[in-house]
Amino acid sequence: MTLIIRRSGDAGFKALRRNASPSHATKDGMKQARSRSVLLLAGVSCLYVSAPIHQAAELSAPGKVGTVIWRSDSTQSYALYLPSTYTPGKRWPIIYFFDPAGRGRRPVDIYKDIGETYGFILAGSNNSRNFSSDQSKAVNAIWEDTHARISLDEHRAYASGFSGGARVAGAMALSSPEQVAGVIAHGAGYPGSKAGSKDDLPYFFAVGNEDFNWPEVVNIRRQREAQGSPYRVRIYPGKHQWAPPAVMGEAVEYLMLKAMQTGRLASDVGLIDRAYERLKQDAADAETRKDPIAEFSAYRALVSDFGGLRDVKAFAAKLASFEQSPGLKAARKQEQQEIAEQSRLEQEIMPKIAALADNSAPDTTSLRIEVRQQLGMLREQARHHKNETNRLIASRAFGGIFVRTMEDGQQQLAARHFEKAEACFDLMRQVTDDPWPVLLLADTHAAAGNRRLAIKDLQEAVGRGVKDRAVIENDPLLQSLKGEPDFQKLLDKLEP
């Protein structure tokens, strides 16, 4: 396999910083290749020519989730699930997963039963993560290695990711739509490099109704509808997370329906009937509970996703009429009002947090108290507001402030601005019971050379619910603590 990497000028992802040196391949050799793929990730395009498939002993056994090491670079690995019926004599569809924390096994474990049910191979990168300087390398590694070792359907490779990983998946697919046939985005929208241009890529968005990225997905839904681009959006009860398996099952069925429409997959009458009846029920349920947007979305999906597979003329007429209804227009207006209110709440607090991190406020102590009180009130509203719409807005706003502050802290930590990073993480530690801020405080203190404080932070993180030993033991920033007796005692208490 020959891998050629070249940089272009786009800067959609801040994570990509490193220039990669191209390997050499002749034009004739590329022309003679059986298949080829172009992967563009934030301005890094990767052209490789695939080699013959080899069955490798290092692959996980069919029906089991395992870890696979890239043969070209032992620092790159991915979680892999092969359906129990896998055989190299058949070409199989695959979904590539990208987790924002590089936990490739997490989505594979969550969705392995879906892979088994629908006959999909699942592969989750352990190297792609937010703020990584080697994002393109991680994408290329998992793509190249799976294509070298596994029998794959070249027309049915898909990308999926959560949060920042959803943007990686989108960048991977949007740059090479001839090789990546669709995207399942969880809790986020497009990569930063996509600026509203039209595409014909099947795109499934799954987002919780309390997710701070809900406004982004809602606006993308309107944009794709106006452009005529294929999409489906599923909003479910939940926060910022990988979608529940039932939602992922719907996403996989959506991609299969789109493949049937294009002839890349033979029609499955049973699957078509089940999905068709489910959407008809969704429309009826939405009408009963007076949810015009959900009702419109169901009719739209019936028309766009079953055209050529079922007679959808009646639903097309219903859709055209419903689109002009006062109820739908009012509901869309309400959505925009909710988006504006979330933005107002976030903009009211975020500049104050930035001033605390920069230590630029005239009275830091008073400002810190003010911010903590505002965040406390917002969190209380997110939990207990009597008006459900206002509760959801508060929950999204609090989540957005939390994640933006944590990401700002991570950027400061990467730049070795330890005091600014500590200010961000410590503020979030004080207003939530989440272990994430405390773990990053441990990273910050360890990187700054304060081992005692780092261990104290880790003890608090364990008290907040961290149970997985590997989360702490494999953290690169905590390696300096391995010689500390208290660090070893803490690890011994955790699950292997």
Buried (B, 14 or more C-beta within 10 A) or exposed (E): BBBBBEBEEBEBBEBBEEEBEBEEBEEEEBEEBEEBBBBBBBBBBBBBBBBEBEEEEEBBEBEEBBBBBBBEEEEBBBBBBBBEEBEEEEBBBBBBBBBBBBBBBBBBBBBBEBBBEBBBBBBBBBBBBBBBEBBBBBBBBBBBBBBBBBBBBBBBBBBBBBBBBBBBBBBBBBBBBEBBBBBBBBBBBBBBBBEEEEBEBBBBBBBBBBBBBBBBBBBBBEBBBEBEBBBBBBBBEBBBBBBBBEBBBBBBBBBBBBBBBEEBBEBBEEBBEEBBEEBBEBBEEBBEEEBBBBBBBBBBBBBBBBBEBBEBEEBBEBBEEBEEEEBBEEBBEEBEEBBEBBBEBBEEBBEBBBBBBBEEBEEBEEBBEBBEEBBEEBBEBBEEBEEEEBBBBBBBBBBBBBBBBBBBBBBBBEEEBBEBBBBBBBBBBEBBEBBBBBBBBBBBBBBBEBBEBBBBBBBBBBEBEBEEBEBBBEBEBBEBBEEBEBBEEBBEEBEE
